[in-house]
Amino acid sequence: MIYYFLHDEQGMITSVQSRTLPVVEGMEAYDATKIEASQEDYLRSKSEFCYVDVDSGALVFPDPKPSDDHTFDYGTKQWSVLLSDQKQTKWSEIKASRDMEEFSTFVWNSHTFDCDEVSQRRIQGAVQLALIDDSLSMVWTLADNTTQTFTASELKQIGQALSNHVKDCHDRGRILRGQIDAATTEEDLEAIVW
């Protein structure tokens, strides 16, 4: 079996064909843009990126792609990355960190509360009850599974602490988003951490 890698003028592989004979009818038109390769190279090309060095006519397997943001520049024969792609990736990382912190826990008066979406709704419901009934007293299960009794006044303060926690997470996210937008180099982006 003979494998042909058809490519454009820069070396980008456009298709791979296999033939049992070295020359088949209709392939003559591709003589200037095809190379013959071994079965080993063919199999390797199925799992690794490769291109054709148009000067030598050789199949080349460059170093692995450094990140999802990188694309292969056929002009320089190097992996390159657009800053705009890196910015989007960095923002996705920051949002994931923001969400992780927002929905983890928060502390009020030395008590640690769960802060996942369900817990936030429960706290908001308790605050609404406290607004209706100033004499309310409620037993609450904390993040460490211990219980504590809170008054209506304390429940309102817990609700405020929750609100501040969420606000702080989003404020920090907005600041970091501004830093990402202002970044002009890859190094600037690497320095931005949650």
C-alpha positions as CSV (number, residue, x, y, z in Angstrom):
1,M,0.0,0.0,0.0
2,I,1.3,3.4,-0.9
3,Y,0.1,6.5,1.0
4,Y,0.0,10.0,-0.6
5,F,-0.2,13.2,1.4
6,L,-1.8,15.9,-0.8
7,H,-0.9,19.4,0.4
8,D,-1.2,23.0,-0.6
9,E,1.7,25.3,-1.5
10,Q,2.5,26.0,2.2
11,G,2.6,22.4,3.2
12,M,-0.8,22.1,4.8
13,I,-2.1,18.6,4.3
14,T,-5.4,18.7,2.5
15,S,-6.0,14.9,2.2
16,V,-4.4,11.5,2.5
17,Q,-5.0,8.8,-0.1
18,S,-3.9,5.3,-0.2
19,R,-3.3,3.3,-3.4
20,T,-2.1,-0.2,-4.1
21,L,-0.2,1.0,-7.2
22,P,2.4,3.8,-7.3
23,V,0.6,5.8,-10.0
24,V,-3.1,5.7,-10.6
25,E,-5.1,7.4,-13.2
26,G,-6.1,10.9,-12.3
27,M,-3.2,11.3,-9.7
28,E,-0.9,12.9,-12.3
29,A,-2.6,16.3,-11.7
30,Y,-1.4,16.1,-8.1
31,D,2.3,15.4,-8.8
32,A,3.4,18.9,-7.7
33,T,1.4,18.8,-4.4
34,K,1.7,15.2,-3.1
35,I,4.4,13.2,-1.4
36,E,4.6,9.5,-0.9
37,A,4.8,8.3,2.7
38,S,5.3,5.0,4.6
39,Q,2.6,3.2,6.5
40,E,4.4,4.1,9.7
41,D,4.1,7.9,8.8
42,Y,0.5,7.4,7.8
43,L,-0.4,5.8,11.1
44,R,1.5,8.4,13.1
45,S,-0.3,11.2,11.2
46,K,-3.6,9.9,12.5
47,S,-2.6,10.8,16.0
48,E,-0.1,13.6,15.6
49,F,-0.1,16.9,13.7
50,C,2.2,16.9,10.7
51,Y,2.8,19.0,7.6
52,V,4.8,18.7,4.4
53,D,8.1,20.6,4.0
54,V,7.6,21.7,0.4
55,D,11.3,22.4,-0.1
56,S,12.4,18.9,0.8
57,G,9.2,17.0,0.1
58,A,9.4,15.4,3.6
59,L,6.6,14.8,6.1
60,V,7.4,16.8,9.3
61,F,6.1,16.1,12.8
62,P,6.7,19.2,14.8
63,D,6.7,19.4,18.6
64,P,3.2,18.8,20.1
65,K,0.8,21.7,20.2
66,P,1.6,23.8,23.3
67,S,-2.0,24.7,24.2
68,D,-5.5,24.7,22.8
69,D,-4.9,28.4,21.9
70,H,-2.0,27.6,19.6
71,T,-2.4,27.2,15.8
72,F,0.2,26.2,13.3
73,D,1.8,29.0,11.3
74,Y,2.7,27.4,7.9
75,G,4.8,30.5,7.0
76,T,7.1,30.2,10.0
77,K,6.6,26.5,10.6
78,Q,6.0,27.2,14.2
79,W,3.1,27.1,16.7
80,S,1.8,30.5,17.3
81,V,-1.0,31.9,19.5
82,L,-3.2,34.9,19.1
83,L,-3.4,37.1,22.2
84,S,-7.2,37.4,21.7
85,D,-7.5,33.6,22.0
86,Q,-5.3,33.6,25.1
87,K,-7.4,36.3,26.6
88,Q,-10.6,34.3,26.1
89,T,-9.0,31.2,27.7
90,K,-7.8,33.3,30.7
91,W,-11.2,34.8,31.2
92,S,-12.7,31.3,31.2
93,E,-10.2,30.3,33.9
94,I,-11.0,33.4,36.0
95,K,-14.8,32.8,35.7
96,A,-14.4,29.2,36.8
97,S,-12.3,30.3,39.8
98,R,-14.9,33.0,40.6
99,D,-17.8,30.5,40.5
100,M,-15.9,28.0,42.6
101,E,-15.3,30.7,45.3
102,E,-18.8,32.1,45.1
103,F,-20.4,28.7,45.5
104,S,-18.1,27.4,48.2
105,T,-18.5,28.9,51.7
106,F,-18.6,32.2,53.5
107,V,-18.0,33.2,57.1
108,W,-20.2,35.4,59.3
109,N,-19.4,35.9,63.0
110,S,-17.0,32.9,63.1
111,H,-19.6,30.6,61.6
112,T,-19.0,29.0,58.2
113,F,-22.0,28.7,55.9
114,D,-22.4,26.6,52.7
115,C,-22.8,28.8,49.7
116,D,-23.9,26.5,46.9
117,E,-27.0,27.6,44.9
118,V,-29.4,25.6,47.1
119,S,-27.8,27.0,50.3
120,Q,-28.0,30.6,48.9
121,R,-31.8,30.1,48.2
122,R,-32.3,28.7,51.8
123,I,-30.5,31.7,53.3
124,Q,-32.5,34.1,51.2
125,G,-35.7,32.4,52.3
126,A,-34.7,32.6,55.9
127,V,-34.0,36.3,55.5
128,Q,-37.4,36.9,54.0
129,L,-39.0,35.1,57.0
130,A,-36.9,37.3,59.4
131,L,-38.1,40.4,57.6
132,I,-41.7,39.3,58.3
133,D,-41.3,38.1,61.8
134,D,-38.8,39.9,64.1
135,S,-39.4,37.2,66.8
136,L,-38.2,34.4,64.5
137,S,-35.6,32.0,65.9
138,M,-34.2,29.3,63.5
139,V,-31.8,26.4,63.9
140,W,-29.3,26.3,61.1
141,T,-26.9,23.6,59.9
142,L,-23.5,25.1,59.2
143,A,-20.9,23.9,56.7
144,D,-19.2,21.6,59.2
145,N,-22.7,20.0,60.0
146,T,-22.9,21.5,63.4
147,T,-26.1,23.4,64.3
148,Q,-26.6,26.9,65.6
149,T,-29.7,28.9,66.5
150,F,-30.0,32.3,65.0
151,T,-32.4,35.2,65.7
152,A,-34.2,37.2,63.0
153,S,-31.7,40.0,63.4
154,E,-28.8,37.5,63.0
155,L,-30.4,35.9,59.9
156,K,-30.6,39.4,58.3
157,Q,-26.9,39.9,59.0
158,I,-26.1,36.4,57.6
159,G,-28.1,37.4,54.5
160,Q,-26.1,40.6,54.2
161,A,-22.8,38.6,54.6
162,L,-23.9,36.3,51.8
163,S,-24.7,39.2,49.6
164,N,-21.3,40.8,50.3
165,H,-19.6,37.5,49.6
166,V,-21.2,37.2,46.2
167,K,-20.6,40.9,45.4
168,D,-16.9,40.6,46.4
169,C,-16.5,37.6,44.0
170,H,-18.0,39.4,41.1
171,D,-16.2,42.7,41.9
172,R,-12.9,40.8,41.8
173,G,-13.9,39.1,38.6
174,R,-14.6,42.5,36.9
175,I,-11.3,43.8,38.0
176,L,-9.5,40.8,36.6
177,R,-11.5,41.0,33.4
178,G,-10.3,44.6,33.0
179,Q,-6.7,43.4,33.5
180,I,-7.2,40.7,30.9
181,D,-8.6,43.2,28.4
182,A,-5.7,45.5,29.0
183,A,-3.0,42.8,28.7
184,T,-0.7,43.3,25.7
185,T,1.5,40.2,26.1
186,E,1.3,36.6,27.0
187,E,3.4,37.4,30.2
188,D,0.8,40.0,31.2
189,L,-1.9,37.3,31.0
190,E,0.1,34.7,32.9
191,A,0.5,37.2,35.8
192,I,-3.3,37.4,36.2
193,V,-4.5,34.9,38.8
194,W,-7.6,34.6,40.9
